[in-house]
């Protein structure tokens, strides 16, 4: 069933006659309105997209795409839902890349910093080429992150990779076969599970609830009539 | 006029506005405002559901049509299962991952099936945070009362009490899995204040809370080797003679084949309906948010609750065109971002509940105090540069890196220029009615997360969704797993569908559509 296509700006009357751009989608030339996103350009060209679409908001990393602009030999990377098309652009979506993800029981790790070398033995082989950093659509200094991970600075890595949407575009470009996003994910989880401070207040609250500290208050409000409860709610500030 | 020229009014009026305080509406004024301007009160957008468990109740036309829709399954489909499992989780977002992890952790064989990739969901986009009453001056009771007030007193008390009480232990579970919540200097969780809440209660991971939680949960689902069926869209449930749920039929989106999964119990965690674009609204939702779980449960005989109420997030982007509908996090307003109309005036307390703020934005635009873009859309300004002015240069960049990057890609620096916003369809307040174990009135059919209904009443408070996902994901997983050991796999039949079709026939097969929708029809028909 089709709905009114409100998301598709191209069909809005106000932009019925946009300036058109000639682009190339996976090798095929098509005309689309200039400035729409790469994903919308595919819809406009009549291409159903199932793989390669996710949140459409720049968070899920599903729409990893390779593209090139007019007269520039450099192949770049982008998130298709976050990038506008321009005349002469050509692009193709990246299929899922067969990177190896290590499996681990994060809480049972004895020495997370040393374990990194067991899970991802290729991580220290980084040859500093910087291709991963150039490929990152989130502008993370990926190369620096891999180095920091190897040198055990897990805290910095976890901060640097908070923006990582796991699109995986850093992986196919790595000449040492590292999957930097997976390395960073392991490092961030290890940082959270093993090296971050335990929040005392949270444990206190959990214990208070278990010990029934709020029971009287619960008993009091749960027997109120709807009207009494509404009045009581109004007093909460 | 050019949009950049129109922004000047925000810069010119900033200093005067900084000193202003805007009182919250009185309950009476608030009701009046909502009744007049909130989309939930546009009678023309609604109709009665003609048959089924919610016969006679009103919902939006788009949803009613799908609920009455016919199944794509023919009666003679071979129901020999390709997979057999204890617990089948449908949906790969926050609730689905939490359910699968707890079910498998409790010893049940678990399959997680999802329409797109594991993790692709609304959960991953949650920016604002997760409400947990962790601050010393706060309590689960206060969390309960705030939520109740926000939900117009219609929240299911039992569901809500469970959620607020289990919040802290869920936060601990996430921390143990390695989720990096923001901390105070003393190591305690940093909490922010959200709209409609009386105490700071939002635990956050920068403005990537959902992304951070989902990265970890996805990784954990893979680590636990939970069996995955990706690009598998659920298109029908299965039931035995007694009407209990016994599995589901999927369509493999890669090869269009049917896949039958036999399960002792099924957990639907299929999310919301933003992509139905009800009332023509743009949406902040994920591509797959087409309400599939509602249609599937409804045909099984599950009762829905509060399906006449939706949340329109006050701040969806209106400009640039590429970001239409995308969310501008409420966190901006929490930190002092002001809403400004075309005259340069504030018109609402920015931290009022979402329904109130959305209604007042719609009022400004309908009464001619909105700002029109080159493409004809209308919105009001959200003064983002005021954050740097108030709290020091670099605040926006430091606290909202995701937002900064999103706009920067289109040449807009939100720390220097305000953004234009209008309410965007954000959340389905209601859904399938559940009990405190997440079970529906259909035996062995559980629903968790946004597809479930009752917990949030008629309006959800910011940050309560992430908590809902985790708490009821967990409870559904544990209950379903607990039951698996002591029960046999039920027969796989389409009896419920026979009943549903007979009822539809009595009403003249009114809808004429096939549901669920699976994916929105955005592809232009060329030629």
Interface residues (C-beta under 8 A of the other chain):
Chain A: X1 X2 X3 X4 X5 X6 X7 X8 X9 X10 X11 X12 X13 X14 X15 X35 X36 X37 X40 X43 X44 X45 X46 X47 X48 X49 X50 X51 X53 X54 X55 X56 X57 X58 X59 X60 X62 X82 X83 X84 X101 X103 X104 X105 X106 X107 X138 X139 X158 X162 X163 X164 X165 X166 X185 X188 X189 X190 X191 X192 X193 X196 X197 X198 X199 X200 X201 X202 X203 X205 X206 X209 X214 X217 X218 X221 X222 X226 X229 X230 X232 X233 X234 X236 X237
Chain B: X27 X62 X65 X66 X69 X116 X117 X119 X120 X121 X122 X124 X125 X133 X134 X135 X136 X139 X140 X141 X142 X144 X145 X146 X148 X149 X153 X157 X161 X165 X168 X169 X171 X172 X175 X176 X177 X178 X179 X180 X183 X186 X187 X188 X189 X198 X205 X206 X208 X210 X211 X212 X215 X216 X218 X219 X220 X222 X223 X225 X231 X253 X254 X275 X276 X277 X280 X281 X282 X283 X284 X286 X287 X321 X322 X324 X325 X326 X327 X374 X375 X376 X377 X401 X402 X405 X406 X409 X410 X513 X514 X515 X517 X519 X520 X521 X522 X523 X524 X525 X526 X527
